[in-house]
Structures are given as structure tokens and as C-alpha cells.
Amino acid sequence: MTIESPSAAWPVKTREVRNAYQDSTRWNGFAYRDDDVIVATSAKTGTTWTQQIVWQLIHDGREGAFSTKDCPWVDARFAPISEVIETVEAEPYRRCLKTHLPIDALVFSRTAKYLFVGRDARDVVWSAYNHQAGYEDSFFDFLNGIPGRGGPPAMRVVDDVRQYYLEFLDGREWAGFEGNSFWGHTQSWWDARHLPNVLMLHFANLKADLLGQVRRIAAFLDIAPSEATLARIVDHCEIGYMREKARPMMADSAWKEGADTFFNNGSNGRWRDILTAEEIARCDALAARHLSADCAHWLKTGEMRG
């Protein structure tokens, strides 16, 4: 059944995003189920964490962690779309899907439910650097060798996190994610926050009150776990547990240190002792230039004012 949207227009796809990692055309013609759950985020904002929460809620606090086949990234070019579609169509349970697309490049369903996760841009940069700097050389060969790449090849990032941050401030997009800017991606989903099938989450709030945020997500998805199950789900969504059970999430690890790179430490504020006050402030100025005031405030703090 289509959810009514009395206060906002439904999003309409207006463009394609194609780069080394993504191809938005893979969503064209996608057969949604009414109860699909889509974790829709910019990279390194808490995507895997949110996928684990959703998977745990769907599976009643099952022991273990989801695999890439359980919760596929549909727009990723890693596997032929025919294989991805075959996998998701065979899924007997409620489906959890992933996208890193801005809303204007996604075929939006009026029946599925979307979870968007925000995070302070400085923390995103630090997490993205750890993620991209930790790739094996063989991963770039694999990624760039997939036919049909849009944009330039994915390349190893500079060997300095501060320089990586400064390049971000100067407008350089994530290596391999060209055409999908962090700011535009965030604003596109913020503008849809009043839709009845969109839930806005924030990394800082997940860190501060995981139980409360799991309750929010469960209510949004119309899932009502028992208190005992809820406690088990929260335990299964702690970073230590996820790191221990991480192997299914990474079918063929692309990182030098495997799960330790992928899950690093999940903390915020690692930039405070490295950046100058002026470099920190430049990020706020950039956010003010690219985002609405309420969106910029929420992205930095997790506090929603409008």
C-alpha cells in the first residue's frame, strides 16, 4: 500500500550517477517489495552499523552479522546486476538493501522505508581516509577493471589524513565517487525528511543512545521486539561484536588489515588534535555554503531544528 505524503512531494529521479564504485542505472526498473527497507547514506556515516540494526530487527536478534548478500549494495558495480537481482528476489524474509545515492539519482519507492544517516563531515573524512587508505592494491585493479565504469578510475588516496581533509575542503570528491558530492547527497535527503517513509538518523545519536535509536528504528519499521530481544539486538550491534562477526560482511576482504580496517574504532573527534582552529572552522563555513542552515546544524550536532 502506498504511504500518503500530505506535506511533501514525492522524489523524482532526475539524473544518473556513474563512477568507479556506483551505477545508478542499476536501480532503474528495480522491483521493490512493499516492506523493503533501504539504508540510504553517504559513505562512512554509519551505514554498516544501521544495516546490522535493521538485519537484527528483521531476524529477531539472531546470533551473528549480516552478509553482503543479506543486505546488498544495489548501486555498487562489484557484481553483475543480474546476480544481485537474483539474490534479492530469492530472499524469503523482509529485505534490507543499501544505497549510497543522492535521492535525485534514485528510483524512489512510495511503499519502501528509507533510513538516512548523517554524521559530522570532519568525522566522515577521517573514517573515509582510514577506509580508502587501507585498500589492497589488488582492489583498485579489480574495481577499475569492471567494464562500464563512469568517470575516472579509483586511485589510492594521499598518505596523510590532514592533506586528505584539506583536499575535501577544496572541493575534491571522494576518490572514485565522482558526481556524488557529500554536501549535495546530504541536502537531497534532508529535503525529504518530512516524507512518511523516511527516517533521519545521526551517528552521534547512535553512539550516545543505541538502545533509544534501535527503538526508534523498530517503531518506524513496525517491528515490536520483546525487551529481551531488544537487549540482545543492542548487544549484537556493539562495534566489538560486529568486528568479531565481521567476516560474512566482507566476502573477499579488500583491506590490508581486513575487519580491523573496515571497523576501525567507530569514534568521533579524532581530528581535534590534528587540525588547526582555522581548518576546523573552514568545514563549518563550507557546510553553511552548501547546506541549508537547519541541515548544517543537524549534520554537525544530530539536533533537528526544522
PyMOL commands that set and color helices and strands:
alter all, ss='L'
color gray80, all
select helices_A, chain A and resi 24-27+47-58+81-89+103-105+121-133+137-145+161-169+182-190+203-208+210-220+227-236+239-244+247-249+259-263+277-290+293-301
alter helices_A, ss='H'
color red, helices_A
select strands_A, chain A and resi 37-41+96-99+113-118+198-202
alter strands_A, ss='S'
color yellow, strands_A
deselect
rebuild
show_as cartoon
